[in-house]
Amino acid sequence: MRTQRNIIETVTTNGLCTGCGLCASIAPPGQVAMRMNRSGFVRPVVSQPLSVETSRTISQVCPGLTLAHSADVQNYHPLWGPVESVQTGHAVDTAIRKQASSGGAISALACYLLDSGKVDFIAQIAVDGKDPLANTLQISRSHEDVIRAAGSRYAPSAPLQSLHELLSTGEKFAFVGKPCDVAALRQYARINPAVDTAVKYMLSFMCAGVPSSHGTREVIRKLGAEPKRLVSFRYRGDGWPGMARAVQDDGQSFEMDYNTSWGTILNKHLQFRCKICPDGTGEFADITCADAWYGQDGYPDFAERDGRSLVLARTKAGSELLKTAAHNRAILVEPLETAQIEKMQPYQADRKRVVLGRVIATRLARGIAPRYRRLRLLKASLGTSPVHWLRNCWGTLRRAVVEAQ
Ligand SMILES: Cc1cc2nc3c(=O)[nH]c(=O)nc-3n(C[C@H](O)[C@H](O)[C@H](O)COP(=O)(O)OP(=O)(O)OC[C@H]3O[C@@H](n4cnc5c(N)ncnc54)[C@H](O)[C@@H]3O)c2cc1C
């Protein structure tokens, strides 16, 4: 068997790994495992040399190396990617709406997919049953399962690490993941037809980046709770945006608001790859959901109220699913002008406008950077001031020199 230089090591040592886990699933069993590293991120660990074929497949689909839309991508907006429809809305089921991160659109769609028989299960991330701080892949077959997985978990997850096991069940399913997870799956579908046969829908959410598990520990420390005594921990939900809440085995409960947990702690622990990501908005999904924040002075205001989701259908399949889910009263939606998205998600708009400068800086500093194709980054760059763009380029240059993965 021919082997070649370890492609996985190239990705991880240059800080390009997103931690999706697809490489671990592509490699023959026992060769690559996903493990938490000392920086608090989930990374592939290679125990046997990879064959040339395995390396080639990984290099074609790894989202840390490549993000490329297919040549026939439709209705492409330079900031928001492929857009079939833009809506705001929420789950009709009030229990889902309350437990979810935003308006519960993802969970409502997942429940509808199960109820309607369009899929046999949902592959999604949920809290690990044995460790309230760990994320794990959950196979959801009921509303109860889906509600258990609802809510954002601002910590590393590798939902694709057992993809081949899911594909071998012979069942059809929907996949929920971060934008990079979904991009990896979409890119893999181009070279492995088994993906499209089994995965009927890909759902994602807007993502500002994955914080290290050290971020979670800092939140818990600042809450004053003892990590070893926790029986449950959630980042948000139970309201919108909802509180980070830790509960100890002695019944003591600790809370922190979203502005403090995300805005002052978690967002300081993002992995390097997320800072040069051009796809914070889930462009490769059938449907992307996000927080449809209400604005104040041009910026989102995070006051507690009933949850509201921003819902973008990106493909014909996604658009059809939304229509039937709304028709069957799983989700309540109303149209939104595309121009209004930026008021709800100003950070994502800015990010797309400056990312080209950040990628160029990464290549200059590290001699390697991801390849991005058909994401209209040049066009997006023209929407911001050259000074702002260059500042981002310079900031990344400095960070790429000093920062580890
Ligand atoms: C790391 C991270 C960063 C985010 N950044 C933004 C942002 O910048 N702007 C924004 O509007 N929204 C962001 N979100 C998403 C947002 O918090 C909501 O999840 C989104 O609006 C969907 O809300 P919902 O009520 O429809 O989802 P829910 O009905 O609550 O469902 C959430 C779904 O997300 C899945 N999920 C949760 N955590 C993870 C994870 N770590 N990895 C993979 N899947 C997961 C769950 O399995 C569930 O299916 C982020 C989420 C995460 C996890």
The ligand as an ORCA input file, in Angstrom:
! r2SCAN-3c Opt
* xyz 0 1
  C     -20.657     27.504     18.092
  C     -21.939     28.240     17.712
  C     -21.880     29.555     17.220
  C     -23.048     30.230     16.849
  N     -22.984     31.514     16.324
  C     -24.134     32.128     15.911
  C     -24.117     33.423     15.285
  O     -23.043     34.026     15.080
  N     -25.300     33.991     14.918
  C     -26.481     33.331     15.101
  O     -27.521     33.866     14.755
  N     -26.520     32.099     15.623
  C     -25.381     31.495     16.048
  N     -25.449     30.230     16.576
  C     -26.681     29.461     16.437
  C     -27.796     29.952     17.286
  O     -27.325     29.966     18.605
  C     -28.991     29.016     17.127
  O     -28.588     27.695     17.262
  C     -29.644     29.121     15.792
  O     -30.205     30.396     15.712
  C     -30.694     28.068     15.622
  O     -31.699     28.286     16.572
  P     -32.957     27.347     16.679
  O     -33.786     27.830     17.806
  O     -33.563     27.161     15.327
  O     -32.196     25.975     17.052
  P     -32.568     24.787     18.075
  O     -33.982     24.373     17.723
  O     -32.276     25.227     19.431
  O     -31.582     23.726     17.573
  C     -30.201     23.920     17.689
  C     -29.538     22.815     16.903
  O     -28.140     23.060     16.892
  C     -27.465     21.844     17.151
  N     -26.222     22.195     17.835
  C     -26.082     22.879     19.001
  N     -24.794     23.019     19.315
  C     -24.100     22.418     18.337
  C     -22.712     22.242     18.100
  N     -21.772     22.684     18.944
  N     -22.339     21.583     16.987
  C     -23.258     21.110     16.107
  N     -24.587     21.252     16.285
  C     -24.988     21.902     17.385
  C     -28.393     21.030     18.019
  O     -28.167     19.664     17.821
  C     -29.762     21.444     17.506
  O     -30.183     20.583     16.480
  C     -24.301     29.565     16.970
  C     -24.346     28.254     17.480
  C     -23.188     27.585     17.849
  C     -23.289     26.162     18.373
*
